[in-house]
């Protein structure tokens, strides 16, 4: 009797749980769907508030305008370059720090760990960093974007934890007996065993760089070196949607549509990678949550 | 005397020998080490401009020393309390709403029995985390826009008046928190879900045999088991109370709503970098960093005392 009563309560609990989760998912998806639908709709329908869920009078009109805009292409190319170079530098720095820190016999392990950890809790801040970048003559160059934030303490710890848990001491010992040194061992044995964590790092840093705008905002002044996110900022935030070139009166009409289409254009690459991102990012967070 | 000398010599040899044995690892570590010194420790050293009147022609070390006068200027300025209030209002609201939201979502996802449904919810919930803050800010502005935004369209359909969300400052903290919930609740839940996978299923089986309801299982098994994770996350959040995502605020705010939207980070950017008051900006930023550090240390100490769980 009592078991039956409890299971009725549990059933209600389960049903409420399911319904609330479905509502939550709908709330997450709805604005995204609205943006995508709006970008494919007739600009006039969008301006008059007729787009609610699906595209109204589907057309590629807005995309044709957006793709004609040279700034979008130039900044897209810039972002690809910054992301590739930045991710490469970041992953190298992270691996070169994470591996020594993962070895128990590493001389100076505590010292270097402290050097790394302190940067997580204390920093010079925005202005001294700006003055440094200025002093190094990096303003308005790719280096201002890819170097100041290249190494993340969190990622280094994630990678170190991975090395600790997957590269046993015995493996190291046997390689050393065969006459290998640490660097050869790292290069020939550790790296091939660490493809998963490398994928995690490439994606962590790659997405971060693709989506970043603030360092470019602080350090870049030439418009032709802007990354995509800065051009997006002009269009989305400052409402500078007059990108059809010749100006003209229908700017007001297409303004909102242009915003929607640029949001889609900027986010499509990330969404194409999303299945991998989900898998590897989750893995990264799981490793990070282990106490290392 | 002799023994002392010999132990010293011995430890010295040991020191050198151990360093020599690690020479390849030291070589590897060298580049990240130099990197950290240049891009993190030199700016820390440069933070002394907060105590000087920085002059670009004189450089950091030759600029005149003015002690704590920039700090006094900041503490006595009319903006000081407004900045503290806004920063705290937004981050406390986040702590109150967004922090528990991730825990609740994790509990709800964990409770699903259908693996496909579970996977689908996770896929959707994590998605917004990967969208750039510029796009999210653009999305927020479009959703809240007066004529074309969905919120105002819905209000219009219900016969309600239009609200101009981005010109009335009292809405701003809520807009920030709702955006944060929309974007990062799913992502924040992963760490709790990871903690839940480590719970021994035997505990649940025993509870079911004892006739515990689902709610009782959550309260008496799941929550106590993930409590250490919750505490760690809480310490980290409290330690960042004075940080708030000022970059996102920088994207979303406008002069009309500074009254509630201006926070310490945005103020440092505006006065320090835009206004070229480098020393004053650095002082405000340093104050912020120290405040955060103190909060983190204090809460870590409190948590260690009362719960055995702490960052270190």
Interface residues (C-beta under 8 A of the other chain):
Chain A: X2 X3 X6 X9 X10 X13 X14 X17 X18 X20 X21 X24 X25 X27 X28 X29 X30 X31 X32 X34 X35 X46 X47 X49 X52 X92 X93 X94 X96 X97 X99 X100 X101 X103 X105 X106 X107 X108 X112 X115 X116 X119 X121 X122 X123 X124 X125 X126 X127 X128 X129 X130 X131 X132 X147 X148 X150 X151 X181 X182 X183 X186 X207 X210 X211 X212 X213 X214 X218 X229 X232 X233 X235 X236 X237 X256 X259 X260 X263 X266 X267 X270 X271 X274 X277 X278 X281 X282 X285 X286 X289
Chain B: X18 X19 X21 X22 X24 X25 X26 X27 X28 X29 X31 X32 X33 X35 X36 X38 X39 X40 X41 X42 X43 X44 X45 X46 X47 X49 X54 X60 X105 X108 X109 X111 X112 X113 X117 X120 X121 X122 X123 X124 X125 X126 X127 X128 X130 X131 X132 X133 X134 X135 X137 X138 X139 X141 X142 X143 X145 X147 X148 X150 X153 X156 X182 X186 X190 X191 X194 X195 X211 X213 X214 X215 X229 X247 X250 X251 X252 X268 X269 X272 X273 X278 X281 X282 X285 X286 X288 X289 X293 X296
